[in-house]
């Protein structure tokens, strides 16, 4: 029977044409991208991005070939010949499975070849199997299996309609149905529930992938794929064998579907108001109601106690769950303790080590208030909480929890999200806690600002707690104390190209860090920043994606930075952005000045920029336009006097702090006097 089916397959010109086209186009593009020099991770992401169209072609091939038994009226003959039901469909499905395996073997071979040819490390070869099966193999099996179920259905028209509906729901077109604002009728929530079972494909593929997070291999996706695979298998078994087995699979499949709805952390760059931009949406309203000036760490009036020790037991599963032990001290006995904890984390329980002290708590938005029945000056508090953020993911696959984000209780009131007068916005990277002792336990190998004591355990004195897991590797580096420079402690292996071995990449990045810090120091001699002994922690670029000031943050003993974003310019931008109420001239300096190794190049470039902007701003802000024209003339004068470095130090200093001058005009006058006096 199998030989007959094989001959029948090769006689179908339309099926052969589609199959050959699938092989040539998909494999051809994979080979082409490999030749172009793309990493294997980039090729696999491209494959995942267009997986719906590959699945659609497999559906067409499967439907066209398997349904031939009905169209050619051969089902009765083949069943009689084989002595069993649906013998043709079973043989055709087996043959297509062989074709399908051949296609996947070819793709895997190309990916391995691409990795060996273009990748800087062998990390991908051991890592990609799970991502490949979840994003390529299983979705195609589901689509092909569902198509076979439609073909052998006794109600083909209804089944065919269900297949079309299924294809639409898993397609990128369904992703385009978004709500940029809340409807108030929970329509968007109903749509999310309806579409949830169909999230079997890679989502939002038009965005560049987060290499640290990977290709969306969360537990809930596996559960959804099991739901579909089990359902299809038992439907086919029941149909092929004519036995009532469907109820067995139905119970198991439905249990998987129900489990998949359990809250989870998943990083998706969708445009829904409650998606990746949820925080920007909800904090915009509160920003309009209040104006807090500089992005200070906390309102000092709220902090009448200190946390002298944190002990965190972090479990990364569907989302993060934390068992926290805090030692709290107050100079005078108090009964009220205010913390900031991001609203996405829900407190489960709070109690004190002293049984005589009863604690109640109120969680309202980002505020967590602990109340004791009697005043205390010292207390050990146990807090258990869980949850996730749509932006800063935390699950068993990967975790991105920066130290300035309130994923752990921060004493006092802190701003989570900030806006400034120039329209820039982003998460507040200036949040800190007072230096305290931190003990951290994690159920995954992690990169953190704390020192590793043994596997899964970290501790140190710190002003924040940064925790990252996923596709990143920590490294041991020799700190060059004589250079008084920081050093990189981790890297993202999926981002490395051929020739960028671990050692070479770390050496290149440390040299770049050293060069950029030297540039920074020549322009900011008055800034009291000691980089000696600091750790540099590289994170994914998604740390600051779509926001103005989240790509770099300077802490007491480490710098958290998106990979590829460490520069003197970004260090300067970070320092200046802390002031939310900059003057217009300070904004121009901040946004348009460049920090080159040669100060003369920086001043010339800035002068050219001023020449362009003064004309653009003539109609919008005549006063600022005049100031820019004057500043352009001042730049040229300083160039003629060979005092470019002095001018750059004054300009960058003014962008960071304008408090020494009443307004922009006074600063311009100060610069003019410097030119006239030759000082």
Secondary structure, DSSP 4 states (H G I P E B T S, - for coil): -HHHHHHHHHH-HHHHHHHHHHIIIIIHHHHHHHHHT--HHHHHHHHHHTHHHHHHHHHHHHHHHHTHHHHTT-HHHHHHHHTSTTHHHHHHHHHHHHHHHHHHHHHHHHHHHHHHHHBSSSHHHHHHHHHHIIIIIHHHHHHHHHHHHHHT-SSHHHHHHHHHHHHHHHSHHHHT---SS--SS-HHHHHHHHHHTT--SPP-TTSPP-TTT-S---HHHHHHHHHHHHHHHHHHHHHHH----HHHHHHHHHHHHHHHTS---------STTTTTHHHHHHHHHHHH----S--S--GGG--SEEEEEEEEEEESSSEEEEEEEEEEEEEEEEEEEEE--TTEEEEEEEESSTT--EEEEEETTEEEEEEEEEEEEEEEEEEEEE--SSS-BSSS-EEE-TTS-SSPEES---SEEE-TTS-EEE-TT-----EEEEEEESS--EESSEEEETTEEEEEES---EEESS-EE------GGGT--EE-EE-GGGPBTT--HHHHHHHHHHHHHHHHHHHHHH-TTS----TT-EEEEE-GGGSTTSSS-SEEE-SSEEEEETT---HHHHHHHHHHT-SS--HHHHHHHHH----SSHHHHHHHHHHHHHHHHHHTTTT-HHHHHHHHHHHHHHHHHHHTT-HHHHHHHHHHHHH--TTSSSHHHHHHHHHHHHHHT-
